[in-house]
Amino acid sequence: MSVIELFCYVDDFCIEFMPTREKILKDKGIRQKPWSCKLSISEVMTTLIHFHQPHYRNFKAYYTGYIKNIFT
């Protein structure tokens, strides 16, 4: 599965799940700070899921060997 395919699946999941999550937290009276990251939750989740698919030993090697090469 390509990273783009994976991102589409994760993003579709987040679109469905996040309103439900927010409603559950509101019902329990739990407040959370707004998401102040430059990456969306879908991008973060995609990166973490895809990290486990290739044969990298640690996250730093994955990031420098794969992620940085995509954006340069």
N, CA, C and O atoms as a GROMACS GRO file, in nm:
protein
  288
    1MET      N    1   0.084  -0.117   0.000
    1MET     CA    2   0.000   0.000   0.000
    1MET      C    3   0.089   0.124   0.000
    1MET      O    4   0.186   0.133   0.076
    2SER      N    5   0.056   0.217  -0.085
    2SER     CA    6   0.134   0.340  -0.093
    2SER      C    7   0.098   0.434   0.022
    2SER      O    8  -0.005   0.417   0.088
    3VAL      N    9   0.182   0.532   0.044
    3VAL     CA   10   0.159   0.629   0.151
    3VAL      C   11   0.034   0.712   0.121
    3VAL      O   12  -0.041   0.747   0.212
    4ILE      N   13   0.012   0.742  -0.005
    4ILE     CA   14  -0.106   0.821  -0.042
    4ILE      C   15  -0.234   0.743  -0.015
    4ILE      O   16  -0.331   0.799   0.036
    5GLU      N   17  -0.235   0.616  -0.051
    5GLU     CA   18  -0.351   0.531  -0.022
    5GLU      C   19  -0.377   0.524   0.128
    5GLU      O   20  -0.490   0.539   0.174
    6LEU      N   21  -0.269   0.501   0.203
    6LEU     CA   22  -0.280   0.493   0.348
    6LEU      C   23  -0.335   0.624   0.406
    6LEU      O   24  -0.422   0.622   0.492
    7PHE      N   25  -0.284   0.736   0.356
    7PHE     CA   26  -0.332   0.865   0.404
    7PHE      C   27  -0.481   0.882   0.377
    7PHE      O   28  -0.554   0.932   0.462
    8CYS      N   29  -0.526   0.841   0.260
    8CYS     CA   30  -0.670   0.853   0.227
    8CYS      C   31  -0.755   0.773   0.324
    8CYS      O   32  -0.858   0.822   0.370
    9TYR      N   33  -0.713   0.650   0.356
    9TYR     CA   34  -0.788   0.568   0.451
    9TYR      C   35  -0.788   0.632   0.590
    9TYR      O   36  -0.891   0.637   0.657
   10VAL      N   37  -0.673   0.678   0.634
   10VAL     CA   38  -0.662   0.739   0.767
   10VAL      C   39  -0.742   0.868   0.773
   10VAL      O   40  -0.810   0.894   0.872
   11ASP      N   41  -0.735   0.949   0.668
   11ASP     CA   42  -0.809   1.075   0.667
   11ASP      C   43  -0.960   1.049   0.669
   11ASP      O   44  -1.034   1.119   0.739
   12ASP      N   45  -1.006   0.950   0.594
   12ASP     CA   46  -1.149   0.914   0.597
   12ASP      C   47  -1.190   0.870   0.737
   12ASP      O   48  -1.298   0.904   0.785
   13PHE      N   49  -1.103   0.792   0.802
   13PHE     CA   50  -1.131   0.749   0.938
   13PHE      C   51  -1.141   0.868   1.032
   13PHE      O   52  -1.232   0.876   1.114
   14CYS      N   53  -1.047   0.961   1.021
   14CYS     CA   54  -1.045   1.079   1.110
   14CYS      C   55  -1.168   1.166   1.089
   14CYS      O   56  -1.224   1.220   1.185
   15ILE      N   57  -1.211   1.181   0.965
   15ILE     CA   58  -1.330   1.260   0.936
   15ILE      C   59  -1.452   1.200   1.005
   15ILE      O   60  -1.538   1.272   1.055
   16GLU      N   61  -1.460   1.067   1.008
   16GLU     CA   62  -1.572   0.999   1.074
   16GLU      C   63  -1.556   0.998   1.227
   16GLU      O   64  -1.654   1.015   1.299
   17PHE      N   65  -1.435   0.977   1.274
   17PHE     CA   66  -1.412   0.951   1.416
   17PHE      C   67  -1.401   1.077   1.502
   17PHE      O   68  -1.451   1.076   1.615
   18MET      N   69  -1.339   1.182   1.454
   18MET     CA   70  -1.312   1.299   1.538
   18MET      C   71  -1.437   1.364   1.596
   18MET      O   72  -1.435   1.401   1.714
   19PRO      N   73  -1.546   1.381   1.521
   19PRO     CA   74  -1.667   1.436   1.585
   19PRO      C   75  -1.720   1.348   1.699
   19PRO      O   76  -1.766   1.399   1.801
   20THR      N   77  -1.713   1.217   1.680
   20THR     CA   78  -1.757   1.125   1.785
   20THR      C   79  -1.666   1.137   1.907
   20THR      O   80  -1.714   1.138   2.020
   21ARG      N   81  -1.538   1.146   1.885
   21ARG     CA   82  -1.440   1.161   1.994
   21ARG      C   83  -1.466   1.289   2.072
   21ARG      O   84  -1.467   1.289   2.195
   22GLU      N   85  -1.488   1.398   2.000
   22GLU     CA   86  -1.514   1.526   2.066
   22GLU      C   87  -1.643   1.522   2.147
   22GLU      O   88  -1.649   1.579   2.256
   23LYS      N   89  -1.745   1.455   2.096
   23LYS     CA   90  -1.872   1.444   2.168
   23LYS      C   91  -1.853   1.363   2.296
   23LYS      O   92  -1.906   1.400   2.401
   24ILE      N   93  -1.778   1.253   2.288
   24ILE     CA   94  -1.753   1.170   2.406
   24ILE      C   95  -1.677   1.249   2.512
   24ILE      O   96  -1.711   1.244   2.630
   25LEU      N   97  -1.574   1.321   2.471
   25LEU     CA   98  -1.497   1.401   2.565
   25LEU      C   99  -1.583   1.510   2.628
   25LEU      O  100  -1.572   1.537   2.748
   26LYS      N  101  -1.669   1.574   2.548
   26LYS     CA  102  -1.757   1.678   2.600
   26LYS      C  103  -1.856   1.621   2.700
   26LYS      O  104  -1.882   1.682   2.804
   27ASP      N  105  -1.911   1.502   2.670
   27ASP     CA  106  -2.005   1.438   2.762
   27ASP      C  107  -1.939   1.401   2.895
   27ASP      O  108  -2.004   1.405   3.000
   28LYS      N  109  -1.812   1.366   2.891
   28LYS     CA  110  -1.740   1.331   3.014
   28LYS      C  111  -1.684   1.454   3.086
   28LYS      O  112  -1.630   1.443   3.196
   29GLY      N  113  -1.698   1.571   3.025
   29GLY     CA  114  -1.649   1.694   3.086
   29GLY      C  115  -1.500   1.714   3.073
   29GLY      O  116  -1.440   1.789   3.150
   30ILE      N  117  -1.439   1.648   2.976
   30ILE     CA  118  -1.294   1.660   2.954
   30ILE      C  119  -1.270   1.768   2.849
   30ILE      O  120  -1.324   1.761   2.739
   31ARG      N  121  -1.188   1.865   2.884
   31ARG     CA  122  -1.150   1.970   2.790
   31ARG      C  123  -1.012   1.940   2.737
   31ARG      O  124  -0.925   1.892   2.810
   32GLN      N  125  -0.992   1.970   2.610
   32GLN     CA  126  -0.860   1.956   2.551
   32GLN      C  127  -0.820   2.085   2.484
   32GLN      O  128  -0.904   2.160   2.434
   33LYS      N  129  -0.691   2.110   2.484
   33LYS     CA  130  -0.640   2.227   2.414
   33LYS      C  131  -0.659   2.207   2.264
   33LYS      O  132  -0.657   2.094   2.215
   34PRO      N  133  -0.678   2.316   2.191
   34PRO     CA  134  -0.690   2.303   2.045
   34PRO      C  135  -0.562   2.246   1.985
   34PRO      O  136  -0.453   2.266   2.039
   35TRP      N  137  -0.576   2.177   1.876
   35TRP     CA  138  -0.461   2.117   1.806
   35TRP      C  139  -0.374   2.228   1.752
   35TRP      O  140  -0.417   2.301   1.661
   36SER      N  141  -0.254   2.245   1.805
   36SER     CA  142  -0.168   2.356   1.765
   36SER      C  143  -0.046   2.310   1.685
   36SER      O  144   0.060   2.373   1.690
   37CYS      N  145  -0.061   2.203   1.614
   37CYS     CA  146   0.049   2.147   1.535
   37CYS      C  147   0.033   2.188   1.389
   37CYS      O  148  -0.078   2.217   1.344
   38LYS      N  149   0.142   2.191   1.317
   38LYS     CA  150   0.135   2.224   1.176
   38LYS      C  151   0.086   2.106   1.093
   38LYS      O  152   0.037   2.124   0.982
   39LEU      N  153   0.099   1.985   1.147
   39LEU     CA  154   0.048   1.867   1.078
   39LEU      C  155  -0.091   1.834   1.128
   39LEU      O  156  -0.124   1.856   1.244
   40SER      N  157  -0.172   1.781   1.039
   40SER     CA  158  -0.306   1.738   1.081
   40SER      C  159  -0.294   1.604   1.154
   40SER      O  160  -0.192   1.536   1.146
   41ILE      N  161  -0.398   1.569   1.226
   41ILE     CA  162  -0.399   1.441   1.297
   41ILE      C  163  -0.387   1.326   1.197
   41ILE      O  164  -0.326   1.223   1.228
   42SER      N  165  -0.443   1.342   1.079
   42SER     CA  166  -0.434   1.239   0.975
   42SER      C  167  -0.290   1.219   0.929
   42SER      O  168  -0.246   1.106   0.907
   43GLU      N  169  -0.216   1.328   0.915
   43GLU     CA  170  -0.076   1.319   0.871
   43GLU      C  171   0.010   1.252   0.978
   43GLU      O  172   0.097   1.172   0.946
   44VAL      N  173  -0.015   1.285   1.104
   44VAL     CA  174   0.062   1.225   1.213
   44VAL      C  175   0.034   1.075   1.221
   44VAL      O  176   0.126   0.994   1.232
   45MET      N  177  -0.095   1.039   1.214
   45MET     CA  178  -0.131   0.898   1.222
   45MET      C  179  -0.077   0.819   1.103
   45MET      O  180  -0.031   0.706   1.120
   46THR      N  181  -0.081   0.878   0.984
   46THR     CA  182  -0.028   0.811   0.865
   46THR      C  183   0.121   0.785   0.880
   46THR      O  184   0.169   0.677   0.848
   47THR      N  185   0.194   0.884   0.929
   47THR     CA  186   0.338   0.868   0.949
   47THR      C  187   0.367   0.756   1.049
   47THR      O  188   0.456   0.674   1.025
   48LEU      N  189   0.294   0.751   1.158
   48LEU     CA  190   0.318   0.648   1.259
   48LEU      C  191   0.280   0.509   1.210
   48LEU      O  192   0.349   0.411   1.240
   49ILE      N  193   0.172   0.499   1.134
   49ILE     CA  194   0.132   0.368   1.080
   49ILE      C  195   0.231   0.322   0.975
   49ILE      O  196   0.272   0.206   0.975
   50HIS      N  197   0.270   0.413   0.886
   50HIS     CA  198   0.362   0.374   0.778
   50HIS      C  199   0.501   0.340   0.831
   50HIS      O  200   0.572   0.260   0.770
   51PHE      N  201   0.540   0.398   0.943
   51PHE     CA  202   0.669   0.368   1.004
   51PHE      C  203   0.684   0.220   1.034
   51PHE      O  204   0.794   0.166   1.025
   52HIS      N  205   0.576   0.154   1.069
   52HIS     CA  206   0.582   0.013   1.106
   52HIS      C  207   0.583  -0.081   0.986
   52HIS      O  208   0.606  -0.201   1.003
   53GLN      N  209   0.559  -0.031   0.867
   53GLN     CA  210   0.557  -0.116   0.749
   53GLN      C  211   0.695  -0.142   0.688
   53GLN      O  212   0.727  -0.258   0.661
   54PRO      N  213   0.778  -0.039   0.666
   54PRO     CA  214   0.911  -0.066   0.610
   54PRO      C  215   1.005  -0.132   0.712
   54PRO      O  216   0.964  -0.163   0.824
   55HIS      N  217   1.125  -0.153   0.673
   55HIS     CA  218   1.222  -0.226   0.755
   55HIS      C  219   1.319  -0.135   0.830
   55HIS      O  220   1.436  -0.170   0.845
   56TYR      N  221   1.276  -0.021   0.874
   56TYR     CA  222   1.363   0.069   0.947
   56TYR      C  223   1.375   0.027   1.093
   56TYR      O  224   1.279  -0.024   1.151
   57ARG      N  225   1.494   0.048   1.151
   57ARG     CA  226   1.519   0.005   1.289
   57ARG      C  227   1.457   0.099   1.392
   57ARG      O  228   1.410   0.054   1.496
   58ASN      N  229   1.457   0.229   1.363
   58ASN     CA  230   1.401   0.325   1.458
   58ASN      C  231   1.338   0.440   1.381
   58ASN      O  232   1.353   0.452   1.259
   59PHE      N  233   1.268   0.525   1.454
   59PHE     CA  234   1.194   0.632   1.389
   59PHE      C  235   1.286   0.735   1.326
   59PHE      O  236   1.253   0.791   1.221
   60LYS      N  237   1.401   0.762   1.387
   60LYS     CA  238   1.494   0.859   1.330
   60LYS      C  239   1.544   0.813   1.194
   60LYS      O  240   1.551   0.893   1.100
   61ALA      N  241   1.578   0.686   1.182
   61ALA     CA  242   1.624   0.632   1.053
   61ALA      C  243   1.512   0.638   0.950
   61ALA      O  244   1.536   0.670   0.834
   62TYR      N  245   1.391   0.609   0.991
   62TYR     CA  246   1.275   0.617   0.901
   62TYR      C  247   1.254   0.761   0.854
   62TYR      O  248   1.233   0.786   0.736
   63TYR      N  249   1.259   0.855   0.949
   63TYR     CA  250   1.234   0.994   0.915
   63TYR      C  251   1.341   1.048   0.821
   63TYR      O  252   1.309   1.111   0.720
   64THR      N  253   1.468   1.024   0.853
   64THR     CA  254   1.576   1.078   0.769
   64THR      C  255   1.590   1.002   0.637
   64THR      O  256   1.630   1.060   0.536
   65GLY      N  257   1.557   0.874   0.637
   65GLY     CA  258   1.572   0.795   0.515
   65GLY      C  259   1.453   0.797   0.422
   65GLY      O  260   1.469   0.776   0.302
   66TYR      N  261   1.334   0.822   0.475
   66TYR     CA  262   1.215   0.815   0.392
   66TYR      C  263   1.137   0.947   0.388
   66TYR      O  264   1.115   1.002   0.280
   67ILE      N  265   1.097   0.996   0.502
   67ILE     CA  266   1.010   1.114   0.507
   67ILE      C  267   1.082   1.238   0.452
   67ILE      O  268   1.023   1.312   0.373
   68LYS      N  269   1.204   1.261   0.492
   68LYS     CA  270   1.277   1.380   0.445
   68LYS      C  271   1.296   1.375   0.293
   68LYS      O  272   1.295   1.480   0.228
   69ASN      N  273   1.314   1.256   0.237
   69ASN     CA  274   1.335   1.244   0.092
   69ASN      C  275   1.207   1.274   0.012
   69ASN      O  276   1.214   1.314  -0.104
   70ILE      N  277   1.093   1.254   0.074
   70ILE     CA  278   0.967   1.284   0.006
   70ILE      C  279   0.952   1.434  -0.014
   70ILE      O  280   0.907   1.480  -0.119
   71PHE      N  281   0.990   1.512   0.088
   71PHE     CA  282   0.966   1.655   0.086
   71PHE      C  283   1.084   1.737   0.034
   71PHE      O  284   1.078   1.860   0.038
   72THR      N  285   1.187   1.674  -0.013
   72THR     CA  286   1.301   1.750  -0.068
   72THR      C  287   1.312   1.732  -0.216
   72THR      O  288   1.402   1.788  -0.278
   0.00000   0.00000   0.00000
